[in-house]
Amino acid sequence: MALLDVQNLSVRFDTQDGSVRAVDGVSFQLEEGETLGLVGESGSGKSVTNLALMGLVPAPPGVVQADHINFAGRDLLTLTAEELRQLRGNEISMIFQDPMTSLNPLLTVGRQLSEVLEIHQGLSRREADRLCAAGLADVGIPEPETRLAAYPHELSGGMRQRVMIAMALLCKPRVLIADEPTTALDVTIQAQILELMTDLRERHGTAIILITHDLGVVAGCADRVHVMYAGRLVETAPTAPLFSLPVHPYTRGLLASVPTLTGDPTSALSSIEGQPPDLANLPAGCAFAPRCDYAETRCRSGPMPLEAIPGESAPRTVACLLATEIAAASGGAR
């Protein structure tokens, strides 16, 4: 049985301007020790999906619905607020996008870290400080005992990100949700953070959901990739097959927009024309159709469910009526 099993998750926000469906019918599973990459443009529903898993969608205006969200045999939708509070940070942890806004500027790093262990593990302040120093050392922060007395503004961006990772891992969670963990970091620090996450997964068996718009990050870390657009999954596949043969036009557009070292330096970079749709007024049929080079009249009428592509050696699902034709034209199923 999967460690995390999400079926038909939907999140809407009821506003004075109407109902906005940020996540629409998303289903996926996460196995022990697996890294799942969740990619897509800003506003595609990646972060809201995982905030819903953590019970962090504000209600109102947010409304979370699902057939079930099973974690280690428990349906998270049936837990009380106190049970969710005990779960968060203990068994499921999240690294938020911006550590400078996630860390309290008025409290030392040590106080913010030790609070996690005092609340979830019932440890004394002295024992918590000892484990916090060890946690900072695990994420490669030098002189960890000294850093415990530092305030967030006294640390570099890379250091703050490592503090957030250390905080998320203090209780050795079974699931780590990393929301844009390398945003605004230089490439050297990015590589160190990703290597650290891979090492932690191998040493502790932690399952990771990696949320990012950086396909290079996903290629180097994820076992499987789910591509989201307008609140829905449009393609799911193991990492290598998805990168070698993207099928959904949106996935193809994302990969084509990534600069390569072998590309022509005089040619313009590829881009996806148009803008993501208004989630309060989604077009009929495929939400990507107005931006799609392959779109036909039938694409604009009726839902686009995720369906498996016949002949694929690795499990892949695509929400596109033209998936089989596009796969065949691109070199056939692999």
C-alpha positions as a Markdown table, in Angstrom:
| # | Residue | x | y | z |
|---|---|---|---|---|
| 1 | Met | 0.0 | 0.0 | 0.0 |
| 2 | Ala | 1.3 | 3.5 | -0.9 |
| 3 | Leu | 2.4 | 5.7 | 2.0 |
| 4 | Leu | 0.3 | 8.6 | 0.6 |
| 5 | Asp | -2.8 | 8.0 | -1.5 |
| 6 | Val | -4.7 | 11.0 | -2.8 |
| 7 | Gln | -7.9 | 10.5 | -4.8 |
| 8 | Asn | -10.0 | 13.1 | -6.6 |
| 9 | Leu | -8.7 | 16.1 | -4.6 |
| 10 | Ser | -10.3 | 19.4 | -5.4 |
| 11 | Val | -9.8 | 22.8 | -3.8 |
| 12 | Arg | -12.0 | 25.8 | -4.5 |
| 13 | Phe | -12.0 | 29.4 | -3.1 |
| 14 | Asp | -15.4 | 31.0 | -2.9 |
| 15 | Thr | -15.0 | 34.7 | -3.4 |
| 16 | Gln | -17.3 | 37.7 | -4.1 |
| 17 | Asp | -16.3 | 37.4 | -7.8 |
| 18 | Gly | -17.3 | 33.8 | -8.0 |
| 19 | Ser | -15.9 | 30.3 | -7.2 |
| 20 | Val | -12.2 | 29.7 | -8.2 |
| 21 | Arg | -11.3 | 26.1 | -8.6 |
| 22 | Ala | -7.5 | 26.0 | -7.9 |
| 23 | Val | -7.2 | 22.2 | -7.9 |
| 24 | Asp | -9.6 | 20.0 | -9.8 |
| 25 | Gly | -9.8 | 16.2 | -9.4 |
| 26 | Val | -6.1 | 15.5 | -8.7 |
| 27 | Ser | -5.1 | 11.9 | -7.8 |
| 28 | Phe | -1.7 | 10.5 | -7.1 |
| 29 | Gln | 0.2 | 8.1 | -4.9 |
| 30 | Leu | 3.6 | 8.4 | -3.1 |
| 31 | Glu | 5.6 | 5.4 | -2.1 |
| 32 | Glu | 8.1 | 5.1 | 0.8 |
| 33 | Gly | 11.5 | 6.6 | -0.2 |
| 34 | Glu | 10.2 | 8.0 | -3.5 |
| 35 | Thr | 10.6 | 11.5 | -4.9 |
| 36 | Leu | 7.7 | 12.8 | -6.9 |
| 37 | Gly | 8.2 | 16.0 | -9.0 |
| 38 | Leu | 5.3 | 18.3 | -9.4 |
| 39 | Val | 5.8 | 20.9 | -12.1 |
| 40 | Gly | 4.0 | 23.6 | -14.0 |
| 41 | Glu | 3.7 | 27.3 | -14.4 |
| 42 | Ser | 2.9 | 29.6 | -11.5 |
| 43 | Gly | -0.8 | 29.4 | -10.6 |
| 44 | Ser | -1.1 | 25.8 | -11.9 |
| 45 | Gly | -2.2 | 24.5 | -8.4 |
| 46 | Lys | 1.0 | 22.9 | -7.2 |
| 47 | Ser | 1.4 | 24.6 | -3.9 |
| 48 | Val | -2.4 | 24.6 | -3.1 |
| 49 | Thr | -2.5 | 20.8 | -3.7 |
| 50 | Asn | 0.1 | 20.3 | -1.0 |
| 51 | Leu | -1.3 | 22.9 | 1.4 |
| 52 | Ala | -4.5 | 20.9 | 1.2 |
| 53 | Leu | -2.7 | 17.7 | 2.2 |
| 54 | Met | -1.3 | 19.6 | 5.2 |
| 55 | Gly | -4.7 | 21.0 | 6.2 |
| 56 | Leu | -3.4 | 24.5 | 5.7 |
| 57 | Val | -5.9 | 25.9 | 3.2 |
| 58 | Pro | -7.8 | 28.7 | 5.0 |
| 59 | Ala | -11.5 | 28.0 | 5.4 |
| 60 | Pro | -13.3 | 30.2 | 4.5 |
| 61 | Pro | -12.7 | 31.0 | 1.6 |
| 62 | Gly | -11.1 | 27.6 | 0.8 |
| 63 | Val | -13.1 | 24.4 | 0.5 |
| 64 | Val | -11.2 | 21.1 | 0.3 |
| 65 | Gln | -12.9 | 18.0 | -1.1 |
| 66 | Ala | -11.6 | 14.5 | -2.0 |
| 67 | Asp | -12.7 | 10.9 | -2.0 |
| 68 | His | -9.8 | 10.4 | 0.4 |
| 69 | Ile | -6.4 | 11.5 | 1.4 |
| 70 | Asn | -4.9 | 8.4 | 3.0 |
| 71 | Phe | -1.6 | 8.7 | 4.9 |
| 72 | Ala | -0.2 | 5.5 | 6.5 |
| 73 | Gly | -3.7 | 4.1 | 6.7 |
| 74 | Arg | -5.4 | 7.3 | 8.0 |
| 75 | Asp | -7.7 | 9.5 | 6.1 |
| 76 | Leu | -6.5 | 13.1 | 6.7 |
| 77 | Leu | -9.9 | 14.5 | 5.9 |
| 78 | Thr | -11.3 | 12.8 | 9.0 |
| 79 | Leu | -8.7 | 14.1 | 11.5 |
| 80 | Thr | -9.5 | 16.8 | 14.0 |
| 81 | Ala | -7.6 | 20.1 | 14.0 |
| 82 | Glu | -5.5 | 18.9 | 17.0 |
| 83 | Glu | -4.7 | 15.6 | 15.3 |
| 84 | Leu | -3.6 | 17.5 | 12.2 |
| 85 | Arg | -1.5 | 19.8 | 14.3 |
| 86 | Gln | 0.3 | 16.8 | 15.8 |
| 87 | Leu | 0.8 | 15.3 | 12.3 |
| 88 | Arg | 2.2 | 18.5 | 10.7 |
| 89 | Gly | 6.0 | 18.8 | 11.3 |
| 90 | Asn | 6.1 | 15.4 | 12.9 |
| 91 | Glu | 5.1 | 12.9 | 10.2 |
| 92 | Ile | 4.6 | 15.2 | 7.3 |
| 93 | Ser | 6.8 | 18.3 | 7.0 |
| 94 | Met | 6.9 | 21.1 | 4.5 |
| 95 | Ile | 9.7 | 23.4 | 3.3 |
| 96 | Phe | 8.0 | 26.7 | 2.3 |
| 97 | Gln | 9.1 | 28.8 | -0.6 |
| 98 | Asp | 10.7 | 31.8 | 1.0 |
| 99 | Pro | 12.7 | 31.1 | 4.3 |
| 100 | Met | 12.9 | 34.8 | 5.1 |
| 101 | Thr | 9.2 | 35.1 | 5.4 |
| 102 | Ser | 8.7 | 31.7 | 6.9 |
| 103 | Leu | 11.2 | 32.3 | 9.7 |
| 104 | Asn | 10.3 | 34.7 | 12.6 |
| 105 | Pro | 12.7 | 37.6 | 12.4 |
| 106 | Leu | 12.2 | 38.3 | 16.2 |
| 107 | Leu | 13.3 | 34.8 | 17.3 |
| 108 | Thr | 16.7 | 33.1 | 17.1 |
| 109 | Val | 17.2 | 30.2 | 14.8 |
| 110 | Gly | 17.7 | 27.9 | 17.9 |
| 111 | Arg | 14.4 | 28.9 | 19.5 |
| 112 | Gln | 12.5 | 28.3 | 16.3 |
| 113 | Leu | 14.1 | 24.9 | 15.8 |
| 114 | Ser | 13.8 | 23.7 | 19.4 |
| 115 | Glu | 10.1 | 24.6 | 19.5 |
| 116 | Val | 9.4 | 21.8 | 16.9 |
| 117 | Leu | 11.0 | 19.2 | 19.2 |
| 118 | Glu | 9.4 | 20.6 | 22.4 |
| 119 | Ile | 5.9 | 20.4 | 20.9 |
| 120 | His | 6.1 | 17.2 | 18.9 |
| 121 | Gln | 8.6 | 15.2 | 20.9 |
| 122 | Gly | 8.0 | 16.6 | 24.4 |
| 123 | Leu | 11.8 | 17.2 | 24.9 |
| 124 | Ser | 13.4 | 19.6 | 27.3 |
| 125 | Arg | 14.9 | 22.8 | 26.0 |
| 126 | Arg | 18.5 | 21.5 | 26.6 |
| 127 | Glu | 17.9 | 18.2 | 24.8 |
| 128 | Ala | 16.1 | 20.0 | 22.0 |
| 129 | Asp | 19.0 | 22.4 | 21.5 |
| 130 | Arg | 21.4 | 19.5 | 21.3 |
| 131 | Leu | 19.4 | 17.8 | 18.6 |
| 132 | Cys | 18.9 | 21.1 | 16.8 |
| 133 | Ala | 22.6 | 21.6 | 16.6 |
| 134 | Ala | 23.0 | 18.1 | 15.2 |
| 135 | Gly | 20.2 | 18.9 | 12.7 |
| 136 | Leu | 22.1 | 22.0 | 11.5 |
| 137 | Ala | 25.2 | 19.9 | 11.2 |
| 138 | Asp | 23.3 | 17.4 | 9.1 |
| 139 | Val | 22.4 | 20.0 | 6.5 |
| 140 | Gly | 26.0 | 21.2 | 6.3 |
| 141 | Ile | 25.9 | 24.4 | 8.4 |
| 142 | Pro | 29.3 | 25.0 | 10.0 |
| 143 | Glu | 29.6 | 25.8 | 13.7 |
| 144 | Pro | 26.0 | 24.8 | 14.4 |
| 145 | Glu | 26.0 | 25.6 | 18.1 |
| 146 | Thr | 27.0 | 29.2 | 17.3 |
| 147 | Arg | 24.3 | 29.4 | 14.6 |
| 148 | Leu | 21.6 | 28.6 | 17.1 |
| 149 | Ala | 22.0 | 32.0 | 18.6 |
| 150 | Ala | 21.8 | 33.8 | 15.3 |
| 151 | Tyr | 18.7 | 35.6 | 13.9 |
| 152 | Pro | 17.4 | 34.9 | 10.4 |
| 153 | His | 18.7 | 38.2 | 9.0 |
| 154 | Glu | 22.2 | 37.3 | 10.1 |
| 155 | Leu | 22.3 | 34.2 | 7.8 |
| 156 | Ser | 22.7 | 34.1 | 4.0 |
| 157 | Gly | 19.9 | 32.9 | 1.7 |
| 158 | Gly | 21.5 | 29.4 | 1.4 |
| 159 | Met | 21.9 | 29.2 | 5.2 |
| 160 | Arg | 18.3 | 30.1 | 5.8 |
| 161 | Gln | 17.1 | 27.5 | 3.3 |
| 162 | Arg | 19.2 | 24.9 | 5.1 |
| 163 | Val | 17.7 | 26.0 | 8.4 |
| 164 | Met | 14.2 | 25.4 | 6.9 |
| 165 | Ile | 15.2 | 22.0 | 5.7 |
| 166 | Ala | 16.7 | 21.1 | 9.1 |
| 167 | Met | 13.5 | 22.3 | 10.8 |
| 168 | Ala | 11.4 | 20.1 | 8.5 |
| 169 | Leu | 13.6 | 17.1 | 9.2 |
| 170 | Leu | 14.0 | 17.4 | 12.9 |
| 171 | Cys | 11.3 | 14.9 | 13.7 |
| 172 | Lys | 12.3 | 12.6 | 10.9 |
| 173 | Pro | 9.1 | 12.8 | 8.9 |
| 174 | Arg | 7.9 | 10.1 | 6.6 |
| 175 | Val | 6.9 | 12.7 | 4.0 |
| 176 | Leu | 8.7 | 15.9 | 3.1 |
| 177 | Ile | 7.0 | 18.5 | 0.9 |
| 178 | Ala | 9.6 | 20.8 | -0.6 |
| 179 | Asp | 7.9 | 23.9 | -2.2 |
| 180 | Glu | 10.4 | 25.5 | -4.5 |
| 181 | Pro | 13.4 | 24.7 | -2.2 |
| 182 | Thr | 15.9 | 26.3 | -4.6 |
| 183 | Thr | 14.1 | 29.5 | -5.5 |
| 184 | Ala | 16.4 | 32.6 | -5.5 |
| 185 | Leu | 19.5 | 30.5 | -4.7 |
| 186 | Asp | 22.6 | 30.6 | -6.9 |
| 187 | Val | 23.4 | 27.5 | -8.9 |
| 188 | Thr | 26.1 | 26.3 | -6.5 |
| 189 | Ile | 23.8 | 26.5 | -3.5 |
| 190 | Gln | 21.0 | 24.9 | -5.5 |
| 191 | Ala | 23.2 | 21.9 | -6.3 |
| 192 | Gln | 24.2 | 21.6 | -2.6 |
| 193 | Ile | 20.5 | 21.7 | -1.5 |
| 194 | Leu | 19.5 | 19.1 | -4.0 |
| 195 | Glu | 22.4 | 16.8 | -3.1 |
| 196 | Leu | 21.4 | 17.2 | 0.6 |
| 197 | Met | 17.8 | 16.2 | -0.1 |
| 198 | Thr | 18.9 | 13.2 | -2.0 |
| 199 | Asp | 21.2 | 12.1 | 0.7 |
| 200 | Leu | 18.6 | 12.6 | 3.4 |
| 201 | Arg | 16.1 | 10.5 | 1.4 |
| 202 | Glu | 18.7 | 7.7 | 1.1 |
| 203 | Arg | 19.7 | 7.8 | 4.7 |
| 204 | His | 16.2 | 8.2 | 6.3 |
| 205 | Gly | 13.9 | 6.7 | 3.7 |
| 206 | Thr | 11.9 | 10.0 | 3.5 |
| 207 | Ala | 9.4 | 10.3 | 0.7 |
| 208 | Ile | 9.6 | 13.7 | -1.0 |
| 209 | Ile | 7.2 | 15.8 | -3.0 |
| 210 | Leu | 9.3 | 18.3 | -4.9 |
| 211 | Ile | 7.3 | 21.3 | -6.2 |
| 212 | Thr | 9.1 | 23.4 | -8.8 |
| 213 | His | 8.9 | 25.0 | -12.1 |
| 214 | Asp | 12.6 | 24.2 | -12.7 |
| 215 | Leu | 12.7 | 21.1 | -14.9 |
| 216 | Gly | 16.4 | 20.8 | -14.5 |
| 217 | Val | 15.9 | 20.2 | -10.8 |
| 218 | Val | 13.3 | 17.6 | -11.4 |
| 219 | Ala | 15.4 | 15.8 | -14.0 |
| 220 | Gly | 18.2 | 15.3 | -11.4 |
| 221 | Cys | 16.1 | 14.3 | -8.4 |
| 222 | Ala | 12.6 | 12.9 | -9.1 |
| 223 | Asp | 11.6 | 9.3 | -9.8 |
| 224 | Arg | 8.3 | 10.3 | -11.3 |
| 225 | Val | 7.0 | 13.6 | -12.6 |
| 226 | His | 3.4 | 15.0 | -12.6 |
| 227 | Val | 2.7 | 18.0 | -14.8 |
| 228 | Met | -0.1 | 20.4 | -13.7 |
| 229 | Tyr | -1.9 | 23.0 | -15.7 |
| 230 | Ala | -4.9 | 25.0 | -14.5 |
| 231 | Gly | -5.4 | 22.9 | -11.4 |
| 232 | Arg | -5.4 | 19.6 | -13.2 |
| 233 | Leu | -2.8 | 16.9 | -13.9 |
| 234 | Val | -2.1 | 16.8 | -17.7 |
| 235 | Glu | 0.7 | 14.2 | -17.8 |
| 236 | Thr | 2.3 | 11.7 | -15.4 |
| 237 | Ala | 5.2 | 9.5 | -16.2 |
| 238 | Pro | 8.6 | 8.3 | -14.8 |
| 239 | Thr | 11.2 | 11.0 | -15.2 |
| 240 | Ala | 13.4 | 9.5 | -17.9 |
| 241 | Pro | 10.5 | 8.6 | -20.3 |
| 242 | Leu | 8.9 | 12.0 | -19.8 |
| 243 | Phe | 12.0 | 13.9 | -20.6 |
| 244 | Ser | 12.9 | 11.7 | -23.6 |
| 245 | Leu | 9.4 | 11.7 | -25.1 |
| 246 | Pro | 7.1 | 14.4 | -23.7 |
| 247 | Val | 3.6 | 13.8 | -25.0 |
| 248 | His | 1.2 | 16.4 | -23.8 |
| 249 | Pro | 1.6 | 19.7 | -25.8 |
| 250 | Tyr | 2.0 | 21.6 | -22.5 |
| 251 | Thr | 4.8 | 19.3 | -21.3 |
| 252 | Arg | 6.5 | 19.6 | -24.7 |
| 253 | Gly | 6.2 | 23.4 | -24.5 |
| 254 | Leu | 7.8 | 23.5 | -21.0 |
| 255 | Leu | 10.7 | 21.3 | -22.0 |
| 256 | Ala | 11.2 | 23.2 | -25.3 |
| 257 | Ser | 11.5 | 26.5 | -23.3 |
| 258 | Val | 14.5 | 25.2 | -21.3 |
| 259 | Pro | 17.8 | 26.6 | -22.8 |
| 260 | Thr | 20.4 | 24.0 | -23.8 |
| 261 | Leu | 24.1 | 24.2 | -24.1 |
| 262 | Thr | 23.9 | 22.8 | -27.7 |
| 263 | Gly | 21.3 | 25.3 | -28.9 |
| 264 | Asp | 21.9 | 28.0 | -31.5 |
| 265 | Pro | 23.0 | 31.1 | -29.5 |
| 266 | Thr | 21.6 | 33.4 | -32.3 |
| 267 | Ser | 18.1 | 31.9 | -32.3 |
| 268 | Ala | 15.3 | 33.2 | -30.0 |
| 269 | Leu | 14.3 | 31.1 | -27.0 |
| 270 | Ser | 11.2 | 29.0 | -27.3 |
| 271 | Ser | 8.2 | 30.0 | -25.3 |
| 272 | Ile | 4.5 | 29.0 | -24.8 |
| 273 | Glu | 2.3 | 31.7 | -26.4 |
| 274 | Gly | -0.5 | 33.2 | -24.4 |
| 275 | Gln | -1.2 | 33.2 | -20.7 |
| 276 | Pro | -2.6 | 30.6 | -18.2 |
| 277 | Pro | -6.4 | 30.7 | -18.1 |
| 278 | Asp | -8.6 | 32.5 | -15.5 |
| 279 | Leu | -9.4 | 29.7 | -13.0 |
| 280 | Ala | -12.8 | 31.4 | -12.4 |
| 281 | Asn | -13.7 | 31.2 | -16.1 |
| 282 | Leu | -12.0 | 28.1 | -17.5 |
| 283 | Pro | -12.7 | 27.4 | -21.2 |
| 284 | Ala | -14.8 | 24.4 | -22.1 |
| 285 | Gly | -12.8 | 21.2 | -22.9 |
| 286 | Cys | -9.1 | 21.3 | -22.6 |
| 287 | Ala | -7.9 | 24.3 | -20.6 |
| 288 | Phe | -4.6 | 24.4 | -22.7 |
| 289 | Ala | -6.4 | 24.4 | -26.0 |
| 290 | Pro | -6.3 | 28.2 | -26.5 |
| 291 | Arg | -2.4 | 28.0 | -26.3 |
| 292 | Cys | -2.0 | 24.7 | -28.1 |
| 293 | Asp | -0.5 | 24.3 | -31.6 |
| 294 | Tyr | -2.2 | 20.9 | -31.9 |
| 295 | Ala | -5.7 | 21.9 | -30.8 |
| 296 | Glu | -8.7 | 20.7 | -32.9 |
| 297 | Thr | -12.3 | 21.6 | -32.6 |
| 298 | Arg | -13.0 | 18.4 | -30.5 |
| 299 | Cys | -10.4 | 19.6 | -27.9 |
| 300 | Arg | -12.7 | 22.5 | -27.0 |
| 301 | Ser | -15.8 | 20.3 | -26.1 |
| 302 | Gly | -15.9 | 17.9 | -23.2 |
| 303 | Pro | -13.6 | 16.9 | -20.4 |
| 304 | Met | -10.0 | 15.6 | -20.8 |
| 305 | Pro | -9.5 | 12.7 | -18.4 |
| 306 | Leu | -6.1 | 11.3 | -17.7 |
| 307 | Glu | -5.7 | 8.1 | -19.8 |
| 308 | Ala | -2.9 | 5.6 | -20.3 |
| 309 | Ile | -1.1 | 5.6 | -23.7 |
| 310 | Pro | -1.2 | 2.1 | -25.3 |
| 311 | Gly | 2.2 | 0.5 | -25.9 |
| 312 | Glu | 4.1 | 2.5 | -23.3 |
| 313 | Ser | 6.7 | 0.4 | -21.5 |
| 314 | Ala | 6.6 | 2.7 | -18.5 |
| 315 | Pro | 3.3 | 3.8 | -16.9 |
| 316 | Arg | 2.2 | 7.1 | -18.4 |
| 317 | Thr | -1.1 | 8.9 | -18.4 |
| 318 | Val | -1.9 | 12.0 | -20.5 |
| 319 | Ala | -5.0 | 14.3 | -20.6 |
| 320 | Cys | -5.0 | 14.9 | -24.3 |
| 321 | Leu | -7.2 | 13.6 | -27.1 |
| 322 | Leu | -4.3 | 13.7 | -29.5 |
| 323 | Ala | -1.8 | 11.9 | -27.2 |
| 324 | Thr | -1.4 | 8.7 | -29.2 |
| 325 | Glu | -0.9 | 10.6 | -32.5 |
| 326 | Ile | 1.6 | 13.0 | -30.9 |
| 327 | Ala | 3.5 | 10.1 | -29.3 |
| 328 | Ala | 3.6 | 8.3 | -32.7 |
| 329 | Ala | 4.7 | 11.3 | -34.6 |
| 330 | Ser | 7.5 | 12.0 | -32.0 |
| 331 | Gly | 9.1 | 8.5 | -32.4 |
| 332 | Gly | 6.5 | 6.1 | -31.0 |
| 333 | Ala | 5.8 | 4.8 | -27.6 |
| 334 | Arg | 8.8 | 4.0 | -25.4 |
